[in-house]
Amino acid sequence: MNRAWALFKSHPYISNVVGYTTLFATADLIQQSMMGKAQDKVTEYKPDRMGQEDPSKISTEGFTVAGEANTDDLTLFNTKISDSEGNKNENKTSVPVQHVPQHHAIDWAQTARVALVGFCFHANFNYHWLRGLEKMFPGGGAKRVSLKVVLDQLFAAPMTISAFYIGLSTLEGAEDPLEDWRNKFWTSFKTGVVYWSAMQVVNFSLIPPVARTVFVGGVALGWTVFLCHFKQQKNDFLS
């Protein structure tokens, strides 16, 4: 551990930038895995019949299965449906019920784009920004820490959030690279003020200056998961 720390201190730029970029890209992988698990559920298509009151009244008869019998295969069946008066409507074919487990592969191209934005801007920017703050306002007193946190949220936060949305949209070839930024910046910024203010108090108070960038990268792991997930949301649901 001492040897690793000595190596870290002897190469602070490389250690911080590489560590930050790795954590930044890992956040996207976590986000994709979380979304995949959330969607990895049985998809069931139910009969689309207007006025159907009680699904428990539907009974299945005469299964016709294409291929081998399998719970995941598409099955077509006839139903007997009892209406509200107790009459029988026989041989009415419902829309098929399909049970399909979804398998979501990792989009490595997306992760590469996130890593590129993280390396080209966020890691380098945070490294020089945090060093500059410490040079201008050295020390860990309450006033100095508060001042650095305020300056960080006023200047660094808007720049890093903007770089994330605009940078990724540009790499994705979006027709309007500013669309996501316009729709999602303020929500991201307001959320980030609460999250990052607390994290930066810890950073400026307890973490040695040489390790602050990689600490921010670790804290940014959860934050970037949020941003990556938020970016994937359709703008229609944000208004």
N, C-alpha and C positions, 0 to 999 in steps of 0.2 A: 504493500500500500504506500509506504514511504517513497519507494522508487517511482511508482506511478505518479505520485504527487510532485516529485522532483522533476519528472519528465514533463508534467503538465505546466509547471511554472517556468521551465526552461523554453518551452514552445507555446506560449499562451495564445497567440493568434491562431495557429493551426489547431490546437486542442479545442479552443472555444468554437471556432467556425465549423470544424468537422463535427464536433459533438452537437452543436445546435442544428446543423443541417440534417444529421441522422435522426434526431428527435422530431424534427419538423416533418420529415418523410414518414416516420413511424406513426405519427398522428393520423395521417391519411389512411394508412393500412388499418389502423384500429377503427377508424370511422367506417371504412368499407366492410370490415368484418362485422361490426355492429349492425350495419344496415342489412348485410346479407343474412344474419341470424334473425333479424326482425321480420324479414320477408320469407324466410325459409319455413313456411307453414303450408299446410294443405290448402290448396285453392279449390274452393267448391263452388260450382255453378249450379244454382238452384233453379227450379222451374219458374219461368217468368209468366205467371198467370194472374191477371187482374182479378181481385175479389177473393183470392184464396185466403181463408180465414185461419185454418189450423193445420200446420204442416204435419201434425201427428195423424191426421186423417188420410194421409197418402201412404198407400201400401205398394210394394213393388212385386211385380210378377213377370214371369217370362223373360228373364235376363238373356240378352244376346251379347256375347263377348267376342270381340275380334282378337284372334290370337289366343295365347294362353291366358287362363284365368288368373287375374292378378288384381289386387286391390288398387293398384295405381293405374290400371288400364281404363280406357274410356269405355263405359258401359251404357248401352241403350236399353231401356226397359219401358214396358207398358204399365200403366197405373190404373187402379180403380180409385176414383175420387168420390168421396161422399159429400154431397152438397148439404147446405144447411137444413134442407127438408128431409134428409135421409134417403134421397134417391141416389141411384147408382149411375155414374157415367162411365161406361166400360170402354176399354181399348183406346183411351186417350193417351197419346204419346207425349211425355214431358220432354223438356230440354234435357240433354244428357247431364249427368252428374259426373264430374271429373275430379279426381284426386291426383294432384300433380305436385310432388315435392320440387321446390325450386332450388337450383344449384347456382350460386353466384360466384363467378371467378373474380379474382382480383384484377382490377384494371391497372396494370403496371404503367401504362402511359400516363394515366392521371397522377399516380404516385411520383413518376419522374418529373412531371410538371410542377408538382408541389415542392419537390426537392430542389428543383432549379430555381424557383422563386425564393425558397428559403435560403439557398446558398448565395445567389446573386444579390439579394437585397437584405433580407432579415438578419441573417447571421453576421454579415459584414457591418451593416448599419448598427445593430445592437452592440457589437464589439467596440466600435469607435464612439458611439453615443455614450455608453456607460463609462468608458475611460474619460471622455471629455467632461461628463458631469462630475466625476470624482476629482479631476484636476481643478475644476472651477469651484467646487464646494466640497473640499475634503472633510472627512470626519463622519462620525455616526451619531452626533447629537440629535435631539428631537427636532430642533429647528432646521438643521441641515437635511435630515432625512425627509422632513415634510416638504421642504423646498424642492428637493430632487424628485419626489413623487409627483408634486404638482406640475413641475416642468415636464416630466416624463409623459404625463397624461395630456398635457396641452400640445406638445410638439411631436413626441415619438409615436404616441398611440394613433393619431389620425394618419400619419405617414405609413406606418406598418399595415394598418387595416386597408388603406387605399392601395398600397402596393400588392397586397394579397389578392384583392378582387380584380383590380385592373390587370395585374400581371398574369393571373391564371386565365382570365377571359381573353387576353391577347394571345397567349400560347394555345388556347383552344380554338382560335380562329373565329371568335365571335364577330358578328357583323357590327355590333355596337359594344366595344370593350368597356364602356362606362355604364352599361345597363345594370349589371349586378351591383356596382358601386353606388349608383343612385338609389336603388331600391333597398339596399341592405346596410349601407354605411352607418346610419344613425342608430339602428337597433344594435349593431355590433359595437359601436362606440360606447353607447350607454351601458351595455352589459359589461364591456371591458373595463370601464371606469371602476365599477364595483370590484371586479375580480382582480385587476392588475394593481389597484391601489394597495390592497392588502398584501399581495405578493411582493410588491416592490418595497414595502416597508420592511419586510423580512430580508429582502435582498440587500438593501442599503444599510441595514442595521447589523446583520449577522454574517453575511457572506464576504469573504476576502475579495477585494477588487479584481484580482487575477482570475477568479472563477465565476464572476457575475454573469458573463454571457452564457456560459453553459448552464448555470442555474436558471436563467431566464428561458433557455431552451427546454429544460425539464418542466418548468411551470407552463411553458407554451404548449407542452404536449396535450394537456387537457383543453387549452384554449383553441388550439388548431383543430382538434377533433370537432369542436363546436363550429368553427368557421367553415371547415370542409363540409360538414353536414348542412349548415345553413346555406352554403353556396349552392348545394344540390337542390334546394327547395325551389319550387316554381314561384315566380313572382306573383302569380294570381292569388296565392294563399297568404301573401304577406301584407296585402292591403287591408 
